Every structure is written in structure tokens, then in C-alpha cells.
Amino acid sequence: MESEKVQVIICGGGSAGLTAAIWLARFNIDFKILERRPGPLEIGQADGVQCRTVEIFENLGISERLLEEAYHVMEVAFWSPDDNEGLVRKDLAYDTEEGLSHQPHVILNQARMNDLMLQEIIRLRGNGTSGVLYNSQVESVRIVDDEEYPVEVVTMRNGEPYRYRAKYAIGCDGAHSTVRKSLGFKMVGDSSDSVWGVMDVYPVTNFPDIRKKAMLQSKSDGNLMIIPREGDELVRFYIELSGTSARDVTEQDLINKVKRIFHPYDIDIARTVWWSAYVIGQRLADHFTKDHRIFLTGDACHTHSPKAGQGMNVSLQDGFNIGWKMAHVLTGRAPPSVLETYVLERQQTAQQLIEFDRSFSKLFSSEYRKANGITAKHFRDKFVEAGRYTAGMATKYKPSIVTSLEESDNNIASGLTVGMRFPSAPVVARELGNLIKMFTSAGDPVDKVFSHTLLIKAERKTIEIDQLPEVFFPHTGPYNLRNVHRVFVDDTNPYMLGCGQAFSKYGIDAEQGAIVVVRPDLYTARVLSLSQVADLFTFFKGCLNSIG
């Protein structure tokens, strides 16, 4: 059997695997992605892209195409029968809470999302390849007695067995994960009797909200959810089914159900692009890692219903989390103990997702609604209440070596929560030491490990660059030019609404100031006063390797 050594093996070329691969490619780390499909995903099953995921794409430098091509979700319509059993719009709600994120909730199919990430990986690698090996079916994964390359992955590649030895492996191979099964891990949870159909169609209809995200509650034919897709015509329907099994459902069954729920409005299906039927279930892997050398992500360790649009998003965020940590460990920037925080953070997130999904998915059940008196208004209120979670903004990580919470932190910046996403705020660019040296190798630019941003509460015109510490405008790049793009002012700007409120939003006293440490995944890691330099050293000593 042929054999090869590689730093990281990624089993599965879906959202989680590709996001992790971007981090590895950024740091020039050798990896292979083993994908059983013959080529890139062509028709994506997932399509909802929450605000938090758009922020991640912005961080990765690939959000522009996403936002350009996607459908932007602005509001949600709630329809239910009136006294005459007709279908009427009962309410409208904004899709996301005002000020929650500078990025919108959008819809773009998973195949295109993956394609955007593949293009970025190819660009970063610089050799015209993505590192994805198609027609590669993972057969087994295990830990072997080898200190440097302790992970063995056996695969069938184009029908031939092949062995890889790696320092780390990431299991991103879906709900039927071979990686998980090889390790003897189990999925714990249950399935309900609730069956739903899903179809991407081109509808011909006089229904007025066909291009809005909408919830339709019928008198006796169940519920339906409309998700407009990218472009101007394609629409996704989620259709509640009852009295049947998923394997017995046909495309015509779904079309007939759609017609009954839309009555008295007319609807015909000009073309069905894709359809499926599924049983709602919530399951969680009993372990997320083997010896902190093999890690599970995405559907390989958590499965749930698609109602809240969390699947692709949470999977992608799993990959983002393990990706930045593994990249820092493999390049010597961080100790291996940083990888232990992946399980601490993402297992907790997955458990919360399962609990949320159990509760939220019940709201889509006709039987549950009738038994509990859930009206369209009740549903609307619950939908709005869950908005922060469904936008991806409710995650809060526990204290660890990469998220250090002290009691004094909340007093320094009352608007920031350590362990949660660092909130965005518009500011004005000022131009249209020892700590750094300790963790940066000699000869390396200071921004190789740290990115420093200075925010000043003042009128922009009163601040001159030579008044500021040189660390905030270092000389960088091949021509050793002065970088003046790290200094910002919390001042008003006639060309942008909301400027001048950052200090207030973050709850920071402009006279006292604050030091805020933000992780590579944009979570707040530590908040300190300007006098807590020793505590800042201590924090970084716990999660970064010192030089010399």
C-alpha cells in the first residue's frame, strides 16, 4: 500500500473542512482534503447564511462575492387562515435585530459557498491546486505509536488503497462519518415522528409574498416555510408532512401539499431543481476528539433539523475554530493545549444547538401548535425572540487559556462580554514595544502575530500621527513603508451613520480607556485596564509560545 506523510488530513470537503483549510493555507501548512465525491458539490442542501457567517467570510476576505450574489433577507411574513378559512398575512417582522451586526442575513446555496472557499484556498496555496483529492473514500482513521505523525488514515483513492500519516486529522465527513465510527464514538439522541419535505422550485403563483421569507400556517394541511433563493425566481419550500414516512414521499406528494397550503392562491411548479424528505432528529456525538489529535466537526458530531438555518453555519464555525487554533499550533505560535479549547467551546455550542432545535422545531409542528394554542402572533414573537441566536450572535464560550474572564473585566467595558463575539461599530480612519517582541521572532513584522488597532475618542482633525506610539504605524512590507491604517477615531462622519458611538457601545470610559484582546475568530478574549500590562503578559504566556 502506498503511503505519504502530511501535516493535516481533512476528511470531507464540505463547509467545515474548507473553512479549516483556508486557515491552514494562510499559514502555508501542508494538508490534504479527502472527498468521496467525484468533484465539487453541485447542488447544495443548505442555503441560509447567518450574519455571523457573513462576518466570518469577511474575515476570510471573500464576503464581497457572497453579498453580491446572495438573496438578502430583510423581513419575515407570517400567514395563517382567517375566519373564512382563507390565507391572510397576519404580521411582518424584521429578520434581524437592529444593530445586531453590520452584515446581513443572506441566502446562497452551499455549492456556491464551497466554491468561493475553494477559490480562496487555491489563491492562498499559490500552486493552482486546492488540496482536495476527489474520489477518495476514507476507510479508517486511528492513532498509532508515532510521536511526530500519530494519525493514520487509510483511504480508497480511485479504487486503490492509500495510507496517510499525519500530525492531525479533522473529521468533516457528515452525519454518517467514517472518522467517528472508526474511533468508536456514538451519536446520542433521538428522532421524532415529524416528517418534512424540502424542494427548490420555480413557482408560478399570484401569492404576494413569494419573494419574502414567509411562514404559512394552514387550517388542516400543515405548515410551510418559504425561503427565497439567490437570483430572482428560485424558491425553497419546507413542507410539513403527516401520516407518512420519508421514504414513501414523492415529488408529486410535495407539489400537491404545496397547492393545498397556498389555497386560495394559485401556484404551479414550472420546474423542480431538487427535492427530498427527511425525519427531524437531534443527535450529538459522545466525544469530539481522540487524544486531541483527531477532531470531529459539523454533522460528524451534531445533527438537527434545518428549520433555524443553523447546520451549514455551525459546521463552518466549527471549522473556523479548529482551523485557527491548529494553524497557530503547527507554526509554533501556540502550545498544543490551545487545541483542547476546541472541544470545550464547540461541544458546548453543539449541545446548546440541539437544545434550541428541539424547542424551536416544535413551533413548526401543526400538532404542537394546536395542542399548545400557538397562533401566528405567538410564532412571530418566538421567532423574534430567537433572532439573536439564529443570527449566530448568542454563543458564549467558557473561560479557558484563550478566553480569560476576571471579575473586573465587566467594569472596564460594560458593553463587551468576554467569550462572546466582539461587536462591530463604525469608526473613522485617522488616515484615508516589549510585549510584541516577546512573542514575535526576530526579523518578523510585528503584525505576523498581533494586529494592533488604536481607537481614540476625539475629533479626528485634532489628532496628528506623530502624537501616537510608533507601534500603531509600523514600517511594513517589501518597501518598509509606514502603515498608517491601524489608527481610528470615534468621531462623527457625515458620510456614515452611527459613527462616534463606539466607546458608548462598548461601555468604555473615554478618559480611562481599555485594552481589548480579540481572538482570530473575533471573540473577545480579555478586557483589561491600561495599567494591567503584567496581566496582559500573563494572559499571552498562557496561550502563545514565547520566543527565546
Secondary structure, 3 states (H helix, E strand, C coil): CEEEEEEEEEECCCHHHHHHHHHHHHCCCCEEEECCCCCCCCCCCCCEECHHHHHHHHHHCCHHHHHHHCEECCEEEEEEECCCCCEEEEEEEECCCCCCCCCCCEECCHHHHHHHHHHHHHHHHCCCCCCEECCEEEEEEEECCCCCCCEEEEEEECCEEEEEEEEEEEECCCCCCHHHHHCCCCEEEEEEEEEEEEEEEEEEECCCCCCCEEEEECCCCCEEEEEECCCCCCEEEEEEECCCCHHHCCHHHHHHHHHHHHCCCCEEEEEEEEEEEEEEEEEEECCCEECCCEEECHHHCEECCCCCCCHHHHHHHHHHHHHHHHHHHHCCCCCHHHHHHHHHHHHHHHHHHHHHHHHHHHCCCHHHHHHHCCCHHHHHHHHHHCHHHHCCCCCCCCCECCECCCCCHHHHECCCCCCCECCCCCCEECCCCHHHHHHCCCCCCHHHCCCCCEEECCCHHHCCHHHCCHHHCCEECCCCEECCCCEEECCCECCECCCCCHHHHHCECCCCCCEEEECCCCEEEEEECCCCHHHHHHHHHHHCCCCC
